[in-house]
Amino acid sequence: MSLNKPYLDVPGTIIFDAEQSRKGYWLNQFCMSLMKAANRERFKADERAYLDGWAMTEEQKQAVLARDLNWCMRTGGNIYFLAKIGATDGKSFQQMAGSMTGMTEEEYRHMMISGGRSVEGNRVVGEDGDAQAHRQPQGAAGKKGN
């Protein structure tokens, strides 16, 4: 059931709505399993085997293996659940958020301390602001060769 969703026109934004929740149910359940030390150990010992124990799509499994959080979100992952993967890998939430923007942790921290991205030119897809898809990823971490 797809409803009129004007928020889909917000550049660089994936809204976790009911449709995304249904799509990512097993991905998010996998993430929550990482709250238990024994499950983290099993996952770290053989990531693919652990993922194969969940009714996730192959695309979701590949997104997790690649540690591509934007891809995980497109396949229904919720950032608050996905944070469990980062914690399992010893990453801070700030490091994870930086990776999602193509920025280094330091660049991301500086951007946030400075007030975040400008909203100018970032209100709808097609504008020419820095959050538009053709301007992503940003920062040194997103440049080839890093």
C-alpha positions as a Markdown table, in Angstrom:
| # | Residue | x | y | z |
|---|---|---|---|---|
| 1 | Met | 0.0 | 0.0 | 0.0 |
| 2 | Ser | 1.7 | 3.2 | -1.2 |
| 3 | Leu | 0.3 | 6.5 | 0.0 |
| 4 | Asn | 1.1 | 10.0 | -1.2 |
| 5 | Lys | 4.4 | 10.7 | 0.4 |
| 6 | Pro | 5.6 | 14.3 | -0.3 |
| 7 | Tyr | 8.6 | 13.7 | 2.0 |
| 8 | Leu | 10.1 | 11.4 | -0.7 |
| 9 | Asp | 11.1 | 14.6 | -2.4 |
| 10 | Val | 13.5 | 15.6 | 0.3 |
| 11 | Pro | 17.0 | 15.2 | -1.0 |
| 12 | Gly | 19.4 | 12.8 | 0.7 |
| 13 | Thr | 16.7 | 11.6 | 3.1 |
| 14 | Ile | 15.2 | 8.2 | 3.7 |
| 15 | Ile | 12.2 | 8.4 | 6.0 |
| 16 | Phe | 11.6 | 5.3 | 8.1 |
| 17 | Asp | 7.9 | 5.0 | 7.7 |
| 18 | Ala | 5.6 | 1.9 | 7.9 |
| 19 | Glu | 6.5 | 0.7 | 4.4 |
| 20 | Gln | 10.3 | 0.9 | 5.3 |
| 21 | Ser | 9.6 | -0.8 | 8.6 |
| 22 | Arg | 7.9 | -3.8 | 6.8 |
| 23 | Lys | 10.7 | -4.0 | 4.3 |
| 24 | Gly | 13.5 | -3.9 | 6.9 |
| 25 | Tyr | 11.9 | -6.0 | 9.6 |
| 26 | Trp | 14.4 | -8.9 | 9.5 |
| 27 | Leu | 17.4 | -6.6 | 9.0 |
| 28 | Asn | 16.4 | -4.6 | 12.0 |
| 29 | Gln | 15.8 | -7.8 | 14.1 |
| 30 | Phe | 19.3 | -8.9 | 13.1 |
| 31 | Cys | 20.7 | -5.6 | 14.3 |
| 32 | Met | 18.9 | -5.9 | 17.6 |
| 33 | Ser | 20.3 | -9.4 | 18.1 |
| 34 | Leu | 23.8 | -7.7 | 18.3 |
| 35 | Met | 22.8 | -6.4 | 21.7 |
| 36 | Lys | 23.8 | -9.8 | 23.2 |
| 37 | Ala | 27.5 | -10.5 | 23.5 |
| 38 | Ala | 27.2 | -14.1 | 22.4 |
| 39 | Asn | 25.5 | -13.0 | 19.2 |
| 40 | Arg | 28.2 | -10.3 | 18.5 |
| 41 | Glu | 30.8 | -13.0 | 18.9 |
| 42 | Arg | 29.0 | -15.4 | 16.5 |
| 43 | Phe | 28.6 | -12.6 | 14.0 |
| 44 | Lys | 32.2 | -11.5 | 14.2 |
| 45 | Ala | 33.4 | -15.1 | 13.9 |
| 46 | Asp | 31.5 | -15.7 | 10.6 |
| 47 | Glu | 29.4 | -12.8 | 9.4 |
| 48 | Arg | 27.9 | -14.5 | 6.4 |
| 49 | Ala | 26.9 | -17.6 | 8.3 |
| 50 | Tyr | 25.3 | -15.5 | 11.0 |
| 51 | Leu | 23.4 | -13.3 | 8.4 |
| 52 | Asp | 22.2 | -16.5 | 6.6 |
| 53 | Gly | 20.4 | -17.4 | 9.8 |
| 54 | Trp | 18.0 | -14.4 | 9.3 |
| 55 | Ala | 15.2 | -14.1 | 6.7 |
| 56 | Met | 16.8 | -11.0 | 5.2 |
| 57 | Thr | 17.1 | -10.4 | 1.5 |
| 58 | Glu | 20.4 | -11.0 | -0.2 |
| 59 | Glu | 20.6 | -7.3 | -0.9 |
| 60 | Gln | 20.2 | -6.5 | 2.8 |
| 61 | Lys | 22.9 | -9.1 | 3.6 |
| 62 | Gln | 25.3 | -7.5 | 1.1 |
| 63 | Ala | 24.6 | -4.1 | 2.4 |
| 64 | Val | 25.5 | -5.2 | 6.0 |
| 65 | Leu | 28.7 | -7.0 | 4.7 |
| 66 | Ala | 29.7 | -3.9 | 2.9 |
| 67 | Arg | 28.9 | -1.8 | 6.0 |
| 68 | Asp | 27.1 | 0.6 | 3.7 |
| 69 | Leu | 24.6 | 2.2 | 6.1 |
| 70 | Asn | 22.9 | 4.2 | 3.3 |
| 71 | Trp | 22.3 | 1.0 | 1.4 |
| 72 | Cys | 21.0 | -0.6 | 4.6 |
| 73 | Met | 18.6 | 2.3 | 5.1 |
| 74 | Arg | 17.4 | 2.0 | 1.5 |
| 75 | Thr | 16.5 | -1.6 | 2.2 |
| 76 | Gly | 14.5 | -0.8 | 5.3 |
| 77 | Gly | 17.1 | -0.4 | 8.0 |
| 78 | Asn | 16.5 | 2.1 | 10.8 |
| 79 | Ile | 19.5 | 4.1 | 11.9 |
| 80 | Tyr | 18.9 | 3.4 | 15.5 |
| 81 | Phe | 18.9 | -0.4 | 14.9 |
| 82 | Leu | 21.9 | -0.1 | 12.4 |
| 83 | Ala | 23.9 | 1.6 | 15.2 |
| 84 | Lys | 24.2 | -1.8 | 16.7 |
| 85 | Ile | 26.4 | -2.9 | 13.7 |
| 86 | Gly | 28.7 | 0.1 | 14.3 |
| 87 | Ala | 28.9 | -0.6 | 18.0 |
| 88 | Thr | 29.8 | -4.2 | 17.2 |
| 89 | Asp | 32.6 | -2.9 | 15.0 |
| 90 | Gly | 33.8 | -0.5 | 17.7 |
| 91 | Lys | 32.5 | 2.6 | 15.8 |
| 92 | Ser | 30.9 | 5.7 | 17.4 |
| 93 | Phe | 27.7 | 7.0 | 16.1 |
| 94 | Gln | 29.6 | 10.1 | 14.9 |
| 95 | Gln | 31.9 | 7.9 | 12.9 |
| 96 | Met | 29.0 | 6.1 | 11.4 |
| 97 | Ala | 27.2 | 9.3 | 10.5 |
| 98 | Gly | 30.3 | 10.6 | 8.9 |
| 99 | Ser | 30.6 | 7.5 | 6.7 |
| 100 | Met | 27.1 | 8.0 | 5.5 |
| 101 | Thr | 27.9 | 11.5 | 4.2 |
| 102 | Gly | 31.3 | 10.6 | 2.8 |
| 103 | Met | 33.0 | 12.7 | 5.4 |
| 104 | Thr | 35.7 | 11.9 | 7.8 |
| 105 | Glu | 34.7 | 11.8 | 11.5 |
| 106 | Glu | 36.5 | 15.2 | 12.0 |
| 107 | Glu | 34.8 | 16.8 | 9.0 |
| 108 | Tyr | 31.4 | 15.5 | 10.2 |
| 109 | Arg | 32.0 | 16.8 | 13.7 |
| 110 | His | 33.1 | 20.2 | 12.4 |
| 111 | Met | 30.0 | 20.4 | 10.2 |
| 112 | Met | 27.7 | 19.6 | 13.0 |
| 113 | Ile | 29.4 | 22.0 | 15.5 |
| 114 | Ser | 29.1 | 24.7 | 12.8 |
| 115 | Gly | 25.3 | 24.2 | 12.6 |
| 116 | Gly | 25.0 | 21.4 | 10.0 |
| 117 | Arg | 24.3 | 21.7 | 6.3 |
| 118 | Ser | 22.6 | 24.8 | 5.0 |
| 119 | Val | 19.0 | 24.3 | 4.1 |
| 120 | Glu | 19.4 | 26.6 | 1.1 |
| 121 | Gly | 18.9 | 24.6 | -2.1 |
| 122 | Asn | 18.2 | 21.4 | -0.2 |
| 123 | Arg | 14.4 | 21.5 | 0.1 |
| 124 | Val | 13.3 | 19.4 | -2.8 |
| 125 | Val | 15.0 | 17.1 | -5.3 |
| 126 | Gly | 16.3 | 19.0 | -8.3 |
| 127 | Glu | 17.5 | 22.1 | -6.4 |
| 128 | Asp | 21.2 | 22.8 | -6.5 |
| 129 | Gly | 22.2 | 22.6 | -2.9 |
| 130 | Asp | 24.9 | 20.5 | -1.4 |
| 131 | Ala | 22.6 | 17.7 | -0.2 |
| 132 | Gln | 21.5 | 16.8 | -3.7 |
| 133 | Ala | 22.4 | 13.4 | -5.0 |
| 134 | His | 24.8 | 14.7 | -7.7 |
| 135 | Arg | 26.8 | 16.4 | -5.0 |
| 136 | Gln | 27.2 | 13.2 | -2.8 |
| 137 | Pro | 29.3 | 11.9 | -1.2 |
| 138 | Gln | 31.0 | 14.9 | 0.3 |
| 139 | Gly | 34.2 | 15.3 | 2.2 |
| 140 | Ala | 37.6 | 13.7 | 2.1 |
| 141 | Ala | 36.3 | 10.3 | 3.0 |
| 142 | Gly | 34.1 | 10.2 | -0.1 |
| 143 | Lys | 36.9 | 11.1 | -2.5 |
| 144 | Lys | 38.5 | 8.3 | -4.6 |
| 145 | Gly | 41.9 | 7.2 | -3.3 |
| 146 | Asn | 41.0 | 7.5 | 0.4 |
